Amino acid sequence: MRLFHAFVVLGLLATPALAHHGWRWTADGEFSLTGVVTESRLGNPHGVLTVEANGESWTVEVGQPWRNAQAGLSDDMLAPGAELTAEGHRSTDPAQLLMKAERIVIGGQLHDLYPDRS
């Protein structure tokens, strides 16, 4: 019974994190956003950029530090002032200016954060 209780408690503790992380909150269609980074908070569980685009302030989730590095992105490349295009999926809620990037294009160079996703 204690083992079952431990799994239930662990499951309840993990639920809020799973509700946001992953892809379930994103729309199916591809989305592209071009703008300038005004703020970057990089680290675990994933990096978050604020990107000004077309007079709007968007939140763009990028990868974990290891994923960004594997894609050829450094923290300096994602620093405020960087001009980029983020390609991926936006929130299913159109009122949210929020997207999750699969790819980042900077200076014409493609950085594929999730090469296993189309």
TIVO-2410 file (N, C-alpha, C; in nm, 3 decimals):
# residues 118
REC num residu      c1      c2      c3 atome chaine
REC   1      M   0.082  -0.118   0.000     N      A
REC   1      M   0.000   0.000   0.000    CA      A
REC   1      M   0.087   0.126   0.000     C      A
REC   2      R   0.199   0.124   0.072     N      A
REC   2      R   0.286   0.241   0.075    CA      A
REC   2      R   0.342   0.274  -0.063     C      A
REC   3      L   0.375   0.171  -0.140     N      A
REC   3      L   0.427   0.193  -0.274    CA      A
REC   3      L   0.322   0.262  -0.362     C      A
REC   4      F   0.197   0.215  -0.352     N      A
REC   4      F   0.089   0.279  -0.428    CA      A
REC   4      F   0.074   0.424  -0.385     C      A
REC   5      H   0.078   0.450  -0.256     N      A
REC   5      H   0.067   0.586  -0.203    CA      A
REC   5      H   0.179   0.675  -0.258     C      A
REC   6      A   0.299   0.621  -0.265     N      A
REC   6      A   0.413   0.698  -0.316    CA      A
REC   6      A   0.391   0.735  -0.462     C      A
REC   7      F   0.340   0.642  -0.542     N      A
REC   7      F   0.313   0.673  -0.683    CA      A
REC   7      F   0.205   0.779  -0.698     C      A
REC   8      V   0.102   0.771  -0.617     N      A
REC   8      V  -0.006   0.870  -0.622    CA      A
REC   8      V   0.048   1.008  -0.586     C      A
REC   9      V   0.126   1.017  -0.480     N      A
REC   9      V   0.182   1.146  -0.439    CA      A
REC   9      V   0.275   1.200  -0.546     C      A
REC  10      L   0.362   1.116  -0.600     N      A
REC  10      L   0.452   1.161  -0.706    CA      A
REC  10      L   0.374   1.206  -0.828     C      A
REC  11      G   0.268   1.135  -0.862     N      A
REC  11      G   0.186   1.174  -0.976    CA      A
REC  11      G   0.120   1.309  -0.954     C      A
REC  12      L   0.071   1.334  -0.835     N      A
REC  12      L   0.009   1.462  -0.805    CA      A
REC  12      L   0.109   1.576  -0.807     C      A
REC  13      L   0.230   1.551  -0.760     N      A
REC  13      L   0.333   1.654  -0.762    CA      A
REC  13      L   0.378   1.686  -0.903     C      A
REC  14      A   0.377   1.587  -0.991     N      A
REC  14      A   0.426   1.608  -1.127    CA      A
REC  14      A   0.321   1.672  -1.218     C      A
REC  15      T   0.195   1.661  -1.184     N      A
REC  15      T   0.088   1.708  -1.272    CA      A
REC  15      T   0.099   1.854  -1.312     C      A
REC  16      P   0.122   1.951  -1.220     N      A
REC  16      P   0.129   2.089  -1.265    CA      A
REC  16      P   0.241   2.114  -1.365     C      A
REC  17      A   0.354   2.051  -1.347     N      A
REC  17      A   0.465   2.071  -1.439    CA      A
REC  17      A   0.431   2.016  -1.577     C      A
REC  18      L   0.365   1.902  -1.581     N      A
REC  18      L   0.330   1.842  -1.709    CA      A
REC  18      L   0.222   1.922  -1.780     C      A
REC  19      A   0.143   1.993  -1.706     N      A
REC  19      A   0.035   2.070  -1.767    CA      A
REC  19      A   0.090   2.180  -1.858     C      A
REC  20      H   0.206   2.234  -1.828     N      A
REC  20      H   0.261   2.342  -1.909    CA      A
REC  20      H   0.369   2.293  -2.005     C      A
REC  21      H   0.458   2.211  -1.957     N      A
REC  21      H   0.570   2.168  -2.040    CA      A
REC  21      H   0.524   2.067  -2.142     C      A
REC  22      G   0.596   2.056  -2.248     N      A
REC  22      G   0.555   1.968  -2.357    CA      A
REC  22      G   0.487   2.051  -2.464     C      A
REC  23      W   0.400   1.986  -2.540     N      A
REC  23      W   0.340   2.049  -2.657    CA      A
REC  23      W   0.188   2.056  -2.651     C      A
REC  24      R   0.126   2.003  -2.548     N      A
REC  24      R  -0.021   1.994  -2.543    CA      A
REC  24      R  -0.089   2.129  -2.548     C      A
REC  25      W  -0.024   2.234  -2.503     N      A
REC  25      W  -0.086   2.367  -2.500    CA      A
REC  25      W  -0.071   2.441  -2.633     C      A
REC  26      T  -0.002   2.380  -2.730     N      A
REC  26      T   0.023   2.447  -2.858    CA      A
REC  26      T  -0.077   2.403  -2.965     C      A
REC  27      A  -0.099   2.493  -3.061     N      A
REC  27      A  -0.186   2.463  -3.174    CA      A
REC  27      A  -0.114   2.374  -3.274     C      A
REC  28      D  -0.190   2.306  -3.359     N      A
REC  28      D  -0.131   2.214  -3.456    CA      A
REC  28      D  -0.058   2.284  -3.568     C      A
REC  29      G  -0.107   2.395  -3.617     N      A
REC  29      G  -0.048   2.461  -3.732    CA      A
REC  29      G   0.087   2.523  -3.703     C      A
REC  30      E   0.170   2.529  -3.807     N      A
REC  30      E   0.302   2.594  -3.795    CA      A
REC  30      E   0.282   2.744  -3.780     C      A
REC  31      F   0.373   2.808  -3.707     N      A
REC  31      F   0.365   2.950  -3.680    CA      A
REC  31      F   0.505   3.009  -3.688     C      A
REC  32      S   0.517   3.129  -3.742     N      A
REC  32      S   0.646   3.196  -3.756    CA      A
REC  32      S   0.634   3.337  -3.701     C      A
REC  33      L   0.736   3.380  -3.626     N      A
REC  33      L   0.737   3.511  -3.565    CA      A
REC  33      L   0.875   3.573  -3.584     C      A
REC  34      T   0.880   3.692  -3.641     N      A
REC  34      T   1.006   3.763  -3.661    CA      A
REC  34      T   1.005   3.889  -3.578     C      A
REC  35      G   1.111   3.909  -3.501     N      A
REC  35      G   1.119   4.028  -3.417    CA      A
REC  35      G   1.254   4.041  -3.349     C      A
REC  36      V   1.255   4.125  -3.244     N      A
REC  36      V   1.377   4.156  -3.170    CA      A
REC  36      V   1.360   4.111  -3.025     C      A
REC  37      V   1.460   4.042  -2.974     N      A
REC  37      V   1.458   3.997  -2.834    CA      A
REC  37      V   1.474   4.120  -2.744     C      A
REC  38      T   1.382   4.135  -2.648     N      A
REC  38      T   1.392   4.245  -2.551    CA      A
REC  38      T   1.430   4.194  -2.413     C      A
REC  39      E   1.409   4.065  -2.389     N      A
REC  39      E   1.446   4.003  -2.261    CA      A
REC  39      E   1.470   3.855  -2.285     C      A
REC  40      S   1.570   3.799  -2.216     N      A
REC  40      S   1.592   3.655  -2.225    CA      A
REC  40      S   1.620   3.599  -2.087     C      A
REC  41      R   1.552   3.489  -2.057     N      A
REC  41      R   1.571   3.415  -1.933    CA      A
REC  41      R   1.601   3.271  -1.976     C      A
REC  42      L   1.729   3.240  -1.979     N      A
REC  42      L   1.772   3.111  -2.029    CA      A
REC  42      L   1.810   3.020  -1.914     C      A
REC  43      G   1.779   2.894  -1.927     N      A
REC  43      G   1.810   2.797  -1.823    CA      A
REC  43      G   1.706   2.688  -1.823     C      A
REC  44      N   1.701   2.614  -1.715     N      A
REC  44      N   1.607   2.503  -1.702    CA      A
REC  44      N   1.478   2.552  -1.639     C      A
REC  45      P   1.363   2.496  -1.666     N      A
REC  45      P   1.345   2.378  -1.751    CA      A
REC  45      P   1.352   2.411  -1.900     C      A
REC  46      H   1.340   2.537  -1.939     N      A
REC  46      H   1.359   2.580  -2.078    CA      A
REC  46      H   1.382   2.730  -2.077     C      A
REC  47      G   1.437   2.781  -2.185     N      A
REC  47      G   1.459   2.924  -2.196    CA      A
REC  47      G   1.333   2.995  -2.240     C      A
REC  48      V   1.322   3.122  -2.201     N      A
REC  48      V   1.207   3.204  -2.238    CA      A
REC  48      V   1.259   3.338  -2.288     C      A
REC  49      L   1.214   3.375  -2.407     N      A
REC  49      L   1.250   3.504  -2.466    CA      A
REC  49      L   1.126   3.592  -2.472     C      A
REC  50      T   1.144   3.721  -2.455     N      A
REC  50      T   1.040   3.817  -2.487    CA      A
REC  50      T   1.083   3.880  -2.619     C      A
REC  51      V   0.994   3.873  -2.717     N      A
REC  51      V   1.026   3.919  -2.852    CA      A
REC  51      V   0.923   4.024  -2.894     C      A
REC  52      E   0.972   4.141  -2.933     N      A
REC  52      E   0.886   4.246  -2.986    CA      A
REC  52      E   0.870   4.222  -3.136     C      A
REC  53      A   0.745   4.209  -3.179     N      A
REC  53      A   0.717   4.183  -3.320    CA      A
REC  53      A   0.586   4.253  -3.358     C      A
REC  54      N   0.590   4.336  -3.458     N      A
REC  54      N   0.470   4.405  -3.506    CA      A
REC  54      N   0.397   4.480  -3.396     C      A
REC  55      G   0.474   4.544  -3.307     N      A
REC  55      G   0.415   4.623  -3.200    CA      A
REC  55      G   0.358   4.542  -3.085     C      A
REC  56      E   0.383   4.413  -3.082     N      A
REC  56      E   0.334   4.324  -2.976    CA      A
REC  56      E   0.453   4.260  -2.904     C      A
REC  57      S   0.431   4.227  -2.780     N      A
REC  57      S   0.533   4.161  -2.699    CA      A
REC  57      S   0.496   4.013  -2.683     C      A
REC  58      W   0.574   3.927  -2.745     N      A
REC  58      W   0.549   3.783  -2.746    CA      A
REC  58      W   0.642   3.712  -2.648     C      A
REC  59      T   0.594   3.603  -2.592     N      A
REC  59      T   0.676   3.511  -2.513    CA      A
REC  59      T   0.707   3.392  -2.601     C      A
REC  60      V   0.837   3.363  -2.617     N      A
REC  60      V   0.882   3.253  -2.702    CA      A
REC  60      V   0.962   3.156  -2.616     C      A
REC  61      E   0.911   3.034  -2.603     N      A
REC  61      E   0.986   2.930  -2.533    CA      A
REC  61      E   1.087   2.869  -2.629     C      A
REC  62      V   1.211   2.859  -2.582     N      A
REC  62      V   1.316   2.790  -2.657    CA      A
REC  62      V   1.353   2.666  -2.578     C      A
REC  63      G   1.461   2.600  -2.614     N      A
REC  63      G   1.496   2.475  -2.550    CA      A
REC  63      G   1.569   2.489  -2.417     C      A
REC  64      Q   1.595   2.374  -2.359     N      A
REC  64      Q   1.680   2.367  -2.241    CA      A
REC  64      Q   1.821   2.405  -2.284     C      A
REC  65      P   1.908   2.441  -2.189     N      A
REC  65      P   2.045   2.481  -2.226    CA      A
REC  65      P   2.115   2.379  -2.317     C      A
REC  66      W   2.103   2.250  -2.288     N      A
REC  66      W   2.171   2.149  -2.370    CA      A
REC  66      W   2.112   2.144  -2.510     C      A
REC  67      R   1.981   2.164  -2.522     N      A
REC  67      R   1.915   2.160  -2.653    CA      A
REC  67      R   1.956   2.281  -2.737     C      A
REC  68      N   1.960   2.399  -2.674     N      A
REC  68      N   2.004   2.519  -2.745    CA      A
REC  68      N   2.147   2.501  -2.796     C      A
REC  69      A   2.235   2.450  -2.709     N      A
REC  69      A   2.375   2.429  -2.748    CA      A
REC  69      A   2.386   2.327  -2.862     C      A
REC  70      Q   2.308   2.221  -2.853     N      A
REC  70      Q   2.311   2.118  -2.957    CA      A
REC  70      Q   2.266   2.177  -3.091     C      A
REC  71      A   2.177   2.277  -3.088     N      A
REC  71      A   2.129   2.342  -3.211    CA      A
REC  71      A   2.226   2.451  -3.259     C      A
REC  72      G   2.332   2.476  -3.183     N      A
REC  72      G   2.430   2.577  -3.222    CA      A
REC  72      G   2.399   2.716  -3.170     C      A
REC  73      L   2.308   2.726  -3.073     N      A
REC  73      L   2.272   2.855  -3.014    CA      A
REC  73      L   2.347   2.878  -2.884     C      A
REC  74      S   2.404   2.997  -2.870     N      A
REC  74      S   2.465   3.036  -2.743    CA      A
REC  74      S   2.375   3.137  -2.675     C      A
REC  75      D   2.397   3.158  -2.546     N      A
REC  75      D   2.319   3.257  -2.473    CA      A
REC  75      D   2.335   3.396  -2.534     C      A
REC  76      D   2.456   3.428  -2.581     N      A
REC  76      D   2.481   3.558  -2.645    CA      A
REC  76      D   2.396   3.578  -2.769     C      A
REC  77      M   2.372   3.472  -2.843     N      A
REC  77      M   2.291   3.483  -2.965    CA      A
REC  77      M   2.145   3.513  -2.934     C      A
REC  78      L   2.100   3.478  -2.813     N      A
REC  78      L   1.960   3.498  -2.774    CA      A
REC  78      L   1.945   3.616  -2.678     C      A
REC  79      A   2.047   3.699  -2.668     N      A
REC  79      A   2.047   3.814  -2.576    CA      A
REC  79      A   1.961   3.928  -2.632     C      A
REC  80      P   1.916   4.018  -2.544     N      A
REC  80      P   1.839   4.133  -2.590    CA      A
REC  80      P   1.911   4.206  -2.704     C      A
REC  81      G   1.833   4.245  -2.803     N      A
REC  81      G   1.885   4.311  -2.921    CA      A
REC  81      G   1.898   4.218  -3.041     C      A
REC  82      A   1.896   4.087  -3.017     N      A
REC  82      A   1.907   3.990  -3.126    CA      A
REC  82      A   1.782   3.993  -3.212     C      A
REC  83      E   1.800   3.997  -3.342     N      A
REC  83      E   1.690   3.986  -3.437    CA      A
REC  83      E   1.681   3.840  -3.479     C      A
REC  84      L   1.561   3.784  -3.473     N      A
REC  84      L   1.545   3.643  -3.505    CA      A
REC  84      L   1.408   3.614  -3.559     C      A
REC  85      T   1.397   3.496  -3.617     N      A
REC  85      T   1.268   3.440  -3.655    CA      A
REC  85      T   1.254   3.310  -3.577     C      A
REC  86      A   1.144   3.297  -3.505     N      A
REC  86      A   1.112   3.175  -3.432    CA      A
REC  86      A   1.004   3.101  -3.510     C      A
REC  87      E   1.026   2.974  -3.536     N      A
REC  87      E   0.929   2.891  -3.608    CA      A
REC  87      E   0.888   2.778  -3.515     C      A
REC  88      G   0.759   2.753  -3.509     N      A
REC  88      G   0.710   2.647  -3.422    CA      A
REC  88      G   0.559   2.650  -3.412     C      A
REC  89      H   0.508   2.654  -3.290     N      A
REC  89      H   0.363   2.647  -3.267    CA      A
REC  89      H   0.322   2.749  -3.162     C      A
REC  90      R   0.214   2.820  -3.189     N      A
REC  90      R   0.164   2.917  -3.092    CA      A
REC  90      R   0.064   2.851  -2.998     C      A
REC  91      S   0.027   2.922  -2.895     N      A
REC  91      S  -0.070   2.875  -2.798    CA      A
REC  91      S  -0.205   2.850  -2.865     C      A
REC  92      T  -0.278   2.751  -2.815     N      A
REC  92      T  -0.412   2.726  -2.866    CA      A
REC  92      T  -0.506   2.841  -2.831     C      A
REC  93      D  -0.471   2.921  -2.732     N      A
REC  93      D  -0.551   3.037  -2.694    CA      A
REC  93      D  -0.501   3.158  -2.773     C      A
REC  94      P  -0.577   3.205  -2.872     N      A
REC  94      P  -0.530   3.315  -2.956    CA      A
REC  94      P  -0.509   3.445  -2.880     C      A
REC  95      A  -0.565   3.457  -2.760     N      A
REC  95      A  -0.543   3.578  -2.679    CA      A
REC  95      A  -0.404   3.580  -2.617     C      A
REC  96      Q  -0.339   3.463  -2.609     N      A
REC  96      Q  -0.203   3.455  -2.554    CA      A
REC  96      Q  -0.100   3.478  -2.664     C      A
REC  97      L  -0.012   3.570  -2.641     N      A
REC  97      L   0.099   3.594  -2.734    CA      A
REC  97      L   0.215   3.507  -2.688     C      A
REC  98      L   0.200   3.378  -2.710     N      A
REC  98      L   0.291   3.276  -2.657    CA      A
REC  98      L   0.313   3.170  -2.763     C      A
REC  99      M   0.439   3.132  -2.783     N      A
REC  99      M   0.470   3.024  -2.876    CA      A
REC  99      M   0.586   2.941  -2.825     C      A
REC 100      K   0.595   2.820  -2.878     N      A
REC 100      K   0.708   2.731  -2.850    CA      A
REC 100      K   0.785   2.713  -2.979     C      A
REC 101      A   0.912   2.749  -2.976     N      A
REC 101      A   0.995   2.744  -3.096    CA      A
REC 101      A   1.051   2.603  -3.118     C      A
REC 102      E   1.041   2.558  -3.242     N      A
REC 102      E   1.109   2.435  -3.285    CA      A
REC 102      E   1.240   2.470  -3.353     C      A
REC 103      R   1.242   2.586  -3.419     N      A
REC 103      R   1.358   2.633  -3.493    CA      A
REC 103      R   1.375   2.781  -3.469     C      A
REC 104      I   1.500   2.826  -3.468     N      A
REC 104      I   1.534   2.968  -3.457    CA      A
REC 104      I   1.624   3.002  -3.575     C      A
REC 105      V   1.592   3.111  -3.644     N      A
REC 105      V   1.675   3.158  -3.754    CA      A
REC 105      V   1.735   3.292  -3.713     C      A
REC 106      I   1.867   3.299  -3.714     N      A
REC 106      I   1.940   3.422  -3.680    CA      A
REC 106      I   2.043   3.446  -3.790     C      A
REC 107      G   2.039   3.565  -3.849     N      A
REC 107      G   2.136   3.597  -3.954    CA      A
REC 107      G   2.132   3.501  -4.070     C      A
REC 108      G   2.014   3.449  -4.101     N      A
REC 108      G   2.000   3.355  -4.212    CA      A
REC 108      G   2.040   3.212  -4.179     C      A
REC 109      Q   2.087   3.188  -4.057     N      A
REC 109      Q   2.129   3.053  -4.017    CA      A
REC 109      Q   2.019   2.986  -3.935     C      A
REC 110      L   1.983   2.865  -3.976     N      A
REC 110      L   1.881   2.786  -3.909    CA      A
REC 110      L   1.940   2.709  -3.792     C      A
REC 111      H   1.875   2.717  -3.677     N      A
REC 111      H   1.913   2.642  -3.556    CA      A
REC 111      H   1.793   2.555  -3.520     C      A
REC 112      D   1.805   2.426  -3.545     N      A
REC 112      D   1.694   2.334  -3.526    CA      A
REC 112      D   1.695   2.276  -3.385     C      A
REC 113      L   1.605   2.328  -3.301     N      A
REC 113      L   1.598   2.283  -3.161    CA      A
REC 113      L   1.541   2.142  -3.149     C      A
REC 114      Y   1.448   2.108  -3.235     N      A
REC 114      Y   1.381   1.978  -3.230    CA      A
REC 114      Y   1.388   1.913  -3.367     C      A
REC 115      P   1.504   1.860  -3.407     N      A
REC 115      P   1.518   1.803  -3.541    CA      A
REC 115      P   1.427   1.682  -3.566     C      A
REC 116      D   1.376   1.621  -3.460     N      A
REC 116      D   1.289   1.504  -3.475    CA      A
REC 116      D   1.143   1.544  -3.498     C      A
REC 117      R   1.112   1.674  -3.492     N      A
REC 117      R   0.976   1.721  -3.517    CA      A
REC 117      R   0.972   1.785  -3.656     C      A
REC 118      S   0.859   1.773  -3.723     N      A
REC 118      S   0.849   1.833  -3.856    CA      A
REC 118      S   0.800   1.976  -3.848     C      A
***
